[in-house]
Amino acid sequence: MSERIIGKVKRVNGPVITASGISDARMMELVRVGEVRLIGEVIKLQGDQAVIQVYEDTTGLCPGDNIYGAGMSLSVELGPGLIGTIYDGIQRPLKALYDFSGNYLERGLEVSPLNRDKLWTFHPQVLSGCDISPGMILATVPETARVIHKVLVPPDVEGTLTKIMPEGEYKVDDTIALVETPDGREVPLTMMQFWPIRVPRPVESREALTLPLVTGQRVIDTLFPLAKGGTVAIPGGFGTGKTMTQHAIAKWCDADIIVYIGCGERGNEMTDVLTEFPELIDPRTGSSLMERTILIANTSNMPVSAREASIYTGITLAEYYRDQGYHVAIMADSTSRWAEALRELSGRMEEMPAEEGFPAYLPTRIAEFYERAGYMKVLSAEMGSVSVIGAVSPPGGDFSEPVTQHTRRFVRCFWGLDRQLANARHYPAISWLESYSEYLSEVTPWWEEHSGEGWAQSRLAMMDLLQKEVKLQQVVKLVGADALPDSQRFIIEVCRLFRNGFLQQNAFDDVDRYSSVEKQRRMLEIILLYWKRGAEAIKSGVTLVKLRHMKILQDIVKMKLTIGNDDIRAFDKLEARLERSLDQLEALYG
């Protein structure tokens, strides 16, 4: 990559640098500042001056230092070797940086994101002489035990394939094919390519979102489902479980690839991710979860401008695997820290602030990020998706603050975390009163097909009971529960059973940490059967006290812990026992 001097440092204001004497630079160009070659990006041009945001500590820079232009935008390297790697916000591999410089990273240090020395087994999928088009699959490379990497034709290359290397082992930067373009140029192709992080990768078409992202978390899948290619916000105050909810989804959801972005989080929290993820076992393969995961670590004490770039780095990596026909889920933790980085950079550039000091373009940036999600028909004609699960950290748990409000405008699913539920150790602490999903009607046909035709009606009946309970609880606070008739107190009882026996889920229990689609359906059916038969029994004269003292109720509460995902016959037996118990009550007291 050739560099040339494009100007000199005029002013240093933290990570924001004003450059003068600019003669040959363009917007969003990658630059290197000073003789230590600090990585930066041109974000404003005016006359012969430019504003540059630097992704490293600017201590020691002074006016007059040279600025070198790279002639390209800030880009990521895409190719075999991304899976299982831990990067910083601008795609520098942290393990390689550590091996090079030890515990204290040197400024200006540059290491290739992809290992240039590793050999990959190359399996060509096309023959010489064929016509190739952008996004076409040239070859496959076994990247991990779970992921088959598909070597794609870059989106800007088309023509006739004049040569392709035979099956064998090659490095990522070895020439594996030659393409003759329509204008007669010969373009060499390698297993890797570059892509600017702020430019969405092209697709053929955007498709309807009809497949749910099954997470195994009952409150999500049953009450507030997310579609593959969808967007969701998880807002919540400190300690309400945003990170743990994302961890559970990352481990158990049926996405092919996970991209976890630690954007401005505390160092100890990110350390937990970096140490725990490699030890987690993928339940589908029995191997390490890192064999389908990419981690991007950018803690709160790292340069603030790199935090701003980390979100785009992560979603560009996700789009690359989407283009290979994979379903990718992004965990962005948290977009509030990203917005705070925008606010700090905007303040240093002396821009006019909007609400709460955030820049006026905050809604635009949030929209641009979430709009890169979707279920797509990619250039190779395969189907792939990027689902974005963004945590939001509103100060004091105030959902009316700008980041939460603007995010809510651009996502179609909202999992609001409740402080009272978290304090009561009810996890996931997703409030069934503040949360919603606009994907419900689109994924209902899939649920009806895979879990039974009554799924939508059962869910609606349970949501109706939860709404009735809220009104009844208001009455209870005023006059006490004893003032209510048994029929209304029974609604409160059933909702309590639903909360404790269904919505609450133990991530540390081998049986309860993941619930299959069939298990969720059967659990919901049994609780609704108790509601319907119990309400009839009360009408026929059975008291609420007698219903409460049925021994089978304890088994219903514990079914999430005692009945495995594959033991469907156990639900049949439990349902039959419930029917018998209610029949006996009605016979004795009805």
Secondary structure as GFF3:
##gff-version 3
##sequence-region A 1 590
A	DSSP	beta_strand	4	13	.	.	.	ID=ss1
A	DSSP	beta_strand	16	20	.	.	.	ID=ss2
A	DSSP	beta_strand	29	33	.	.	.	ID=ss3
A	DSSP	beta_strand	38	46	.	.	.	ID=ss4
A	DSSP	beta_strand	49	54	.	.	.	ID=ss5
A	DSSP	beta_strand	66	73	.	.	.	ID=ss6
A	DSSP	beta_strand	75	78	.	.	.	ID=ss7
A	DSSP	beta_strand	86	87	.	.	.	ID=ss8
A	DSSP	alpha_helix	94	101	.	.	.	ID=ss9
A	DSSP	beta_strand	120	124	.	.	.	ID=ss10
A	DSSP	beta_strand	131	132	.	.	.	ID=ss11
A	DSSP	beta_strand	137	142	.	.	.	ID=ss12
A	DSSP	beta_strand	148	152	.	.	.	ID=ss13
A	DSSP	beta_strand	159	164	.	.	.	ID=ss14
A	DSSP	beta_strand	168	170	.	.	.	ID=ss15
A	DSSP	beta_strand	177	180	.	.	.	ID=ss16
A	DSSP	beta_strand	186	189	.	.	.	ID=ss17
A	DSSP	beta_strand	193	196	.	.	.	ID=ss18
A	DSSP	beta_strand	205	207	.	.	.	ID=ss19
A	DSSP	alpha_helix	218	218	.	.	.	ID=ss20
A	DSSP	pi_helix	219	223	.	.	.	ID=ss21
A	DSSP	beta_strand	231	235	.	.	.	ID=ss22
A	DSSP	alpha_helix	242	252	.	.	.	ID=ss23
A	DSSP	beta_strand	257	263	.	.	.	ID=ss24
A	DSSP	alpha_helix	267	276	.	.	.	ID=ss25
A	DSSP	three_ten_helix	277	279	.	.	.	ID=ss26
A	DSSP	three_ten_helix	289	292	.	.	.	ID=ss27
A	DSSP	beta_strand	293	298	.	.	.	ID=ss28
A	DSSP	alpha_helix	304	322	.	.	.	ID=ss29
A	DSSP	beta_strand	327	333	.	.	.	ID=ss30
A	DSSP	alpha_helix	335	348	.	.	.	ID=ss31
A	DSSP	three_ten_helix	355	357	.	.	.	ID=ss32
A	DSSP	alpha_helix	362	370	.	.	.	ID=ss33
A	DSSP	beta_strand	374	377	.	.	.	ID=ss34
A	DSSP	beta_strand	383	392	.	.	.	ID=ss35
A	DSSP	three_ten_helix	395	397	.	.	.	ID=ss36
A	DSSP	alpha_helix	402	410	.	.	.	ID=ss37
A	DSSP	beta_strand	413	414	.	.	.	ID=ss38
A	DSSP	alpha_helix	419	423	.	.	.	ID=ss39
A	DSSP	beta_strand	436	437	.	.	.	ID=ss40
A	DSSP	alpha_helix	440	451	.	.	.	ID=ss41
A	DSSP	alpha_helix	455	479	.	.	.	ID=ss42
A	DSSP	three_ten_helix	481	483	.	.	.	ID=ss43
A	DSSP	alpha_helix	486	498	.	.	.	ID=ss44
A	DSSP	pi_helix	499	503	.	.	.	ID=ss45
A	DSSP	alpha_helix	517	539	.	.	.	ID=ss46
A	DSSP	alpha_helix	544	548	.	.	.	ID=ss47
A	DSSP	alpha_helix	552	562	.	.	.	ID=ss48
A	DSSP	alpha_helix	568	589	.	.	.	ID=ss49
###
